[in-house]
Amino acid sequence: MRIYLDNSATTKIDEKVTLAMNKAFSVFGNPSSVHFFGREARNLVEQSRATVAEFLNCALEEVIFTSGGSEADNLAIRGVVEAAINQKSKIINQNSGEHSVLGLFKPHVITSAVEHHAVLHTIQKLEKEGKIEATYVKPAKNGVVQVSDIEAAIKPNTVLVSVMYVNNEVGTIQPIKPISDLLIIQNSKFKIQNYGKVLFHTDAVQAAGYLPMDVKKLGIDLLTLSGHKIHGPKGVGVLYVKAGTIVAPQITGGEHEFGKRAGTENTTAISGLAAAIAEIKNQKSKIKIMEKLRNKLEQFILKNISETYLNGDKKLRAPHITNISFKNAEGEAIILNLDHLGIAVSSGSACTSHRLEASHVLQAMGTPKELTHGAIRFSLSKDTTEAEIDRVCEVLPGIITKLRQMSPFK
């Protein structure tokens, strides 16, 4: 039996997604061509866009297809920053120059210290290049960012707040609506109107399929989705851009995707993404089962294996993730021992799985060092079965006992 509990890294492609993609493979025309073959491809792209727009409750032209979540995050952050610099540098002469460098407007960006690296590293790089000022708000010990900390970080030159919807390592749900409510109030009373409104971006990659995604109710300006996190294909994602939001394109060339992202659309992958999103409504009945199985695994570990600790909030979290630290047992060794038995788990983000350094998320939460290196993320999906959870519960205690006997720290 092979057991896959690393669904936060990627998910198995749904059968209906495969069928949709196989059908789309035969539609080979360029969606930008005006002849029959091009129109056939364009119809697939636009039907897919309509599916995504309905899911997000937004307009068609607010849906921008990208190559994945990382590109969508980069387009949101770099696009807003570049647009702000281009627009607002013209106003510098009317101000003191306090927020300028070499005569250019220097934007301020607020994010959390527990973001996915697609957000965190992008902002850090822009900061290192001297293009922006940045504030990295640390969460409370439960992994949840405090709205008051976001409020305290806002400056006259703040142009963007980027806070993820669900943390990919510990599953905590961030207060997206309260943050958007805060920014609405801040934008309405901001005294220095020359710098415009503060935009709000959320990386919702881990939230799609589990939490409400109505962008109007969430009150956001930009939102990131990824196909392969929702049983769709890799290499395709979405950036929702609220109408009127100026985002400078980061891939230039043609006028594809309403001028925001050049490049011939990947018709096949886009069709697969839409099919995955269409299936989300059929997953709702399985979420409670998934949460029940997650809780069964979690409760077994915390009760039957000594010196184990839950990372994150027990209530404010998505239903498919649990992150547990095993004291005096090294995370990589746990992963390899489980893998030897056909069980796939991870120590955190798949983007950092080849690095031995401790999780930046757990460090930002203030998790003791001896627990960060023994943290394991178990992430379930609609395909996870009770028999699989029972198998993990059967073998895990013995693995931890063996590793602790070998541990030089015990």
ABEGO torsion letter per residue (X at the ends): XBBBAAAAABBBBBAAAAAAAAAAAABABBAABABAAAAAAAAAAAAAAAAAAAAAGBBAAABBBBAEAAAAAAAAAAAAAAAAAAAAAAAAAABAGAABBGGBBBBBBBBBAABBAAAAAAAAAAAAAGABBBBBBBBBAAGBBBAAAAAAABBAABABBBBBABBAAAGBBBBAAAAAAAAAAAAAABABAAAEBBBBBBBAAAABGABBABAAAAGBABBBBBAAAAGBBBGBBBBBBBBGBBBBBABBEBABGGGABBEBBBAAAAAAAAAAAAAAAAAAAAAAAAAAAAAAAAAAAAAABBGBBBBEBAABBBAABBBBBBBGBBAAAAAAAAAAAGBBBBAEBAAAAABABBBAAAAAAGBBAAAAAABBBBBBBAABBAAAAAAAAAAAAAAAAAAAAABAAX
